[in-house]
Amino acid sequence: MQLKNFLKRAEHILNRLDSLLPPENREPDWRAIAYRWQKSGRGGILESLPRPHTFPLSQLAAIDNQTGRLVRNTEQFLSGRPANNALLTGARGTGKSSLVKALLHEYAGRGLRLIEVDKGDLATLPALLSILEGRPEKFIVFCDDLSFEDGEDGYKALKTALDGGLSQRCDNVLVYATSNRRHLMPEYMDENTAHTGIRGEVHPKEAVEEKVSLSDRFGLWLSFYPFDQNEYLSAVAGWLRHYGIDFDDAARREALNWAQTRGSRSGRTAFQFACDWAGRMPEERSA
């Protein structure tokens, strides 16, 4: 009886320890086209995503200029020619993340792979690059909705990854990031003055330079702007075609009402309306 209780307690302790220890290293599934990198100790795990959210580039509306420039940069990358890391900034819901995801749909057949990395996992980015180095595929490390607050140090690992540090930058890896902030770091009014107070920075210009140095490491900057009414309606029409629904007068009227209640005209708002409209019964749409 004592042995049985001992073994039961030992099993309980081992189970608790197992939850604290990092998982054993395993080879990534290189047959996948999309992955998520998750920090684990000083390294991480490259987890494959069997059903990535992606769609054709033709599905995107009102961002033709931004799409053309990012497509050109990506094709340079896939062809083995010089290409830049890209920072996509601007208004919310205007297609920044969707554009990066759509690249996977277009170019997975040419060896493009997408790896999603959350801000909290950026500190282990060098470990990810060491795994990807030497692989025949071309990888885009995708950092979505990226921004940093004062005191966070994940941006330091990203800066090293963008410039390569002492080691040479990986030829088969680019970083594409989206953000609502052009400089990725918070900026304050007193940083525009020569003096920030008794306990402020002695050299405030150097503090500002440190903040903008991260965004400067992205060679390609793409800006996204709020949609006007025609651009919004064009996006609605595209998503309704995707669902096999006609963009008639009733859909147009309801799409405008939808945007008015949301206080926003954007690609995201258009997609959300299309989901609602396509999901209704036919008699509800006619009414």
Phi, psi and omega in degrees: 000317179296320179297320180296316178294321179297315180295324179293317179293321179296319179296321179296318180294318180296323178296321178292319178294323181298326180287339180269333183280147176294148179295154180292147181294137176221152181290131177298156175278095186286358176281343181287164177250348180222146184219165170232129179264126181235131181295140176210105185065230177271356179238219180188181180238132177263101185262128180283147178248108186292333182230075181292148178277105182210164184198168183294151176298330181294346180284343184274141183237150170069013178228039184298319182296313180296321180297315181299319182289320180287324176297316179300315180297320181291321179292325173300316180299314182292333180274000180082012178266163180302141179211162185252151163294149188234139176241119181254116184231159175141200187298149181291147174073014186262008172106014181297304181292321182299323180297317179294318179296323181294332177301325180296320179298321185281327193238008178299326180293342178261014175097007179284136177230147183242130180238117179274129179231119177286158182303322182291345181258004184292335182299334181259019180301321177303325178294322177296316181297326178293330177287321185280335183300129179093349177287149180284340181286164174253125187248134168254118173276117189254115177250106186267141176053055188270130170198157183232144174261165177301134178098343178280141184246005178298333181294336179293319177294324179293319178301317180295319180294324182289321182260348178090347182060218178287326178279157181288145179296140180296128181288340183254020181225131169236156176249123172245123182235147174242148181198154171274351180250129180296321184258004172068353181234151177294142178236145186236155182299322184288351175284349177270359181256165181278345183219132187249017178108175186298318183257016180278183179296134175291325179237078185299328180297327179291324177296320178294319179299322178298323182288319183279349184294333180290309181295331178297338181283349173272120184285334182243119176252129177236127182254138181241139188238158177301148180282145166274181187296317181295320178295320178297313180295326176297320178294320177300312181301320180296316180290325177293322174299321178302324180268004179075029182245138178287144175265083183263186182298322180295318179294320180297314181297316181289328178295319178293320177297321180298314180295324181293319180291331179275344183067028184204137170244112183203172176297323179295316178298320178298317179295318180295320176296315181300321177298316180293314185291317180291334181279349180283158173289153182305320181292333177287325178289324179288328179290000000 
